[in-house]
Amino acid sequence: MKTSVLIVGLYLTMTSGALSYSDDQVQFETASVKLSRECLYDTSIGPGSVALKGVPLKPILVHAFRIAAERISGPSWLETVCFDVIAKLPQGAKTDQVPIMLQALLANRFQLRAHQESRMGTEYALVIDKGGPKLKESTESTNFMRGRPPATLAVRRDGTGIKGPMTMDMLARALSRAGYGPVVDATGLNGKYEIDLMWVPEPAFGSRGPSASAAEPGLPVVGQASTPTVDLFSAVRQSLGLRLEPRKTPIDFLVVDHVERVPTEN
């Protein structure tokens, strides 16, 4: 089923037209957008400014529309052509308004047009296993990394892992990047916990995750102290006392209808 997308606040809202943008929408005060010579994945989002250096458009779309990369459909170069985006926030703007500003920048500078589609698919609910959770409370601040999840998904020859202090919602989002499908938190747990999870990826999915060198910059990657011997679903149960429960449900996708490979000049 094809629906359209309207930019409202920080979320996608279904409406009767195509992705739309209004002039009174909050925008960056100034923004420089250029093709990058190399993909560095160097990002900084702080009070008053945004600096994305050597970043492909797909991660920018992920942040702008709050949607997992696996649910974005568009040209293959969205993951390989990198850009430098240096922008200044207007006075009084907050960092939680950055996604809507990125939406405006994508519409203006890349001529982005897209729509939202709902497709039936498998979603995994992260729930507490029968034996109860095996989680250690963390004292680490959840905001120590500019509001981004303080953990990353890393794929190595000996397995895949997630490591770092995080809430269950953060863990669900990290697990979503494993390539099996979207994961949502249904544990009911509100704390923040130390997560150290390793598993052997299935061949069909292992190649879809980011390589260790392509892991999110500035975030700790999993170590190689031990070699995992179980798959993701068993690892979640054995290490965390949680379970990934599959559910058939409509899943929203962002479909890119048009985007310019060369942005409008500064």
C-alpha positions in Angstrom: 0.0 0.0 0.0 1.4 3.3 -1.0 0.9 6.4 1.1 2.5 9.8 1.1 4.6 11.6 3.6 4.2 15.0 5.2 7.0 16.5 7.2 5.5 17.4 10.6 7.7 17.9 13.6 10.1 15.0 13.9 7.8 12.3 12.5 6.4 11.0 9.3 2.7 11.6 9.0 0.5 10.1 6.3 -1.4 12.5 4.1 -2.9 12.7 0.6 0.1 14.3 -1.2 3.7 13.5 -1.8 6.5 14.4 0.6 6.0 18.1 1.1 8.0 20.9 2.6 6.9 24.4 3.7 8.9 27.6 3.8 8.0 28.2 7.4 9.5 24.9 8.5 12.5 25.3 10.8 15.7 25.3 8.9 19.4 25.6 9.4 20.6 29.3 9.6 23.4 28.4 7.2 24.5 25.1 5.6 27.4 24.1 3.4 26.9 20.8 1.4 29.7 19.3 -0.7 30.8 16.0 -2.2 33.4 14.4 0.1 36.6 13.0 -1.2 36.3 10.0 1.1 33.8 8.4 3.4 34.9 9.2 7.0 31.7 8.7 8.9 32.8 11.6 11.1 29.7 13.2 12.8 29.2 15.8 15.4 25.8 17.2 16.5 26.1 19.6 19.3 24.6 22.9 20.6 24.5 25.3 17.7 26.0 23.3 14.9 26.0 20.1 12.9 29.1 18.7 11.2 28.8 15.6 9.1 32.1 14.8 7.3 32.3 12.1 4.7 28.8 10.7 5.4 26.6 8.9 2.9 23.0 10.1 2.4 21.4 6.9 3.9 22.6 7.6 7.4 21.5 11.2 7.0 18.0 9.9 6.0 18.0 7.6 9.0 18.5 10.5 11.4 16.2 12.9 9.5 13.3 10.6 9.4 13.9 8.4 12.5 13.7 5.2 10.5 16.0 2.2 10.3 18.4 2.0 7.3 16.9 -1.4 6.3 13.5 0.3 5.8 14.8 2.9 3.3 14.5 2.1 -0.4 16.4 4.1 -3.0 19.3 4.2 -5.4 22.4 2.1 -4.4 24.6 5.2 -4.3 22.8 6.4 -1.1 25.3 4.2 0.7 28.5 4.8 -1.2 28.6 8.5 -2.2 29.6 10.6 0.7 29.1 14.3 1.6 30.3 17.0 3.9 27.5 18.9 5.6 28.4 21.8 7.9 25.4 23.6 9.3 24.6 26.2 11.9 21.4 26.1 13.9 19.3 29.2 14.2 19.5 31.0 17.6 17.3 29.3 20.2 17.0 26.0 18.2 17.5 22.7 20.1 19.4 19.7 18.9 16.2 17.7 18.9 15.1 19.9 16.0 18.0 18.7 13.9 16.0 15.9 12.1 13.4 18.3 10.8 16.2 20.7 9.7 17.9 17.8 7.9 14.6 17.0 6.1 14.4 20.6 4.9 18.0 20.5 3.7 17.4 17.2 1.8 14.4 18.7 0.1 16.1 22.0 -0.8 19.7 20.9 -1.7 19.1 17.3 -3.0 15.6 17.8 -4.4 14.5 14.8 -2.3 11.0 13.4 -3.1 9.8 10.3 -1.2 6.8 8.5 0.0 5.9 6.1 2.8 4.8 2.5 2.1 3.3 0.0 4.5 4.3 -3.6 3.8 3.6 -6.8 5.7 6.7 -8.1 7.3 8.3 -9.7 10.3 8.9 -7.5 13.3 10.7 -8.8 16.4 9.5 -7.9 19.9 12.2 -7.9 22.6 10.5 -9.5 25.6 11.6 -11.0 28.9 12.3 -14.7 28.8 10.7 -17.2 31.1 13.7 -17.3 33.5 13.7 -13.6 33.9 16.3 -10.9 32.8 20.0 -11.4 33.3 20.9 -7.7 33.2 23.3 -5.5 35.2 22.3 -2.0 35.9 24.6 0.7 34.4 25.7 3.9 36.0 26.9 5.4 32.7 25.1 8.5 31.4 22.8 7.8 28.4 23.6 11.2 27.0 27.4 11.0 27.1 27.6 10.5 23.3 25.5 13.5 22.0 22.3 11.6 22.6 23.3 8.7 20.3 23.1 5.1 21.5 26.5 4.4 23.4 26.9 1.1 21.6 27.4 -0.2 18.1 26.9 -3.2 16.0 30.2 -4.6 14.7 30.7 -7.5 12.4 34.0 -9.4 12.5 35.3 -12.7 11.2 34.6 -14.4 14.5 31.1 -13.1 15.0 28.9 -10.1 15.6 28.4 -8.2 18.8 26.8 -5.3 20.7 28.5 -3.8 23.7 27.9 -0.8 25.9 25.5 0.8 28.4 22.0 1.3 27.0 18.3 1.2 27.6 16.1 -1.5 26.2 15.0 0.9 23.5 18.6 1.5 22.5 19.2 -2.3 22.5 16.2 -2.8 20.2 17.5 -0.2 17.8 21.0 -1.7 17.8 19.5 -5.2 17.2 17.5 -3.8 14.3 20.8 -3.1 12.5 21.6 -6.8 12.6 19.7 -7.4 9.4 17.0 -9.8 10.6 14.2 -7.2 10.7 13.0 -4.3 12.9 13.1 -4.9 16.6 10.9 -3.1 19.1 11.2 -3.0 22.9 8.4 -4.8 24.7 10.3 -5.7 27.9 8.7 -3.0 30.1 12.1 -2.4 31.6 12.9 1.3 32.1 16.5 1.1 33.4 19.9 1.3 31.7 22.0 -1.8 31.5 25.5 -3.0 30.6 25.1 -5.0 27.4 27.8 -7.4 26.2 26.4 -9.6 23.5 28.2 -11.8 20.9 26.7 -14.2 18.4 27.5 -16.1 15.1 25.7 -14.4 12.2 23.9 -16.5 9.7 25.6 -16.3 6.3 22.5 -14.7 4.7 22.6 -11.8 7.2 26.3 -11.5 8.2 27.2 -9.7 5.0 24.4 -7.1 5.4 25.7 -5.5 8.6 28.4 -2.8 8.7 32.0 -3.9 8.9 34.1 -3.0 11.9 35.7 -0.2 10.0 32.3 1.2 9.0 30.9 1.1 12.5 29.4 4.3 13.8 32.3 6.8 14.5 32.9 7.7 18.1 31.2 4.7 19.5 32.9 1.7 21.2 33.1 -1.5 19.2 32.8 -4.9 20.5 36.1 -6.7 21.5 37.3 -10.1 20.5 38.0 -11.6 24.0 35.8 -14.7 23.2 34.5 -16.4 20.1 30.7 -16.8 20.0 29.2 -20.2 19.4 25.4 -19.5 19.2 23.1 -17.5 16.9 21.5 -14.2 17.8 18.3 -15.6 19.2 20.1 -18.0 21.5 22.6 -15.4 22.5 19.9 -13.0 23.6 18.3 -15.7 25.8 21.5 -17.0 27.3 23.3 -13.7 27.9 20.5 -11.3 28.6 17.5 -13.4 29.7 15.5 -11.9 27.0 13.8 -13.2 23.9 13.2 -12.1 20.3 9.6 -12.9 19.5 8.6 -12.7 15.8 5.3 -11.0 14.8 3.7 -10.4 11.4 2.8 -6.7 11.2 2.6 -3.9 8.7 6.0 -2.2 8.6 6.5 1.4 7.3 9.2 1.9 4.6 10.5 5.2 3.3 10.8 5.0 -0.5 13.0 7.6 -2.3 11.3 8.6 -5.5 13.9 11.1 -6.6 17.1 12.5 -5.2 20.0 14.4 -6.9 23.4 12.9 -6.7 25.0 16.4 -6.9 23.6 18.8 -4.4 22.6 22.4 -5.1 25.6 24.7 -4.8 26.1 26.6 -1.5 
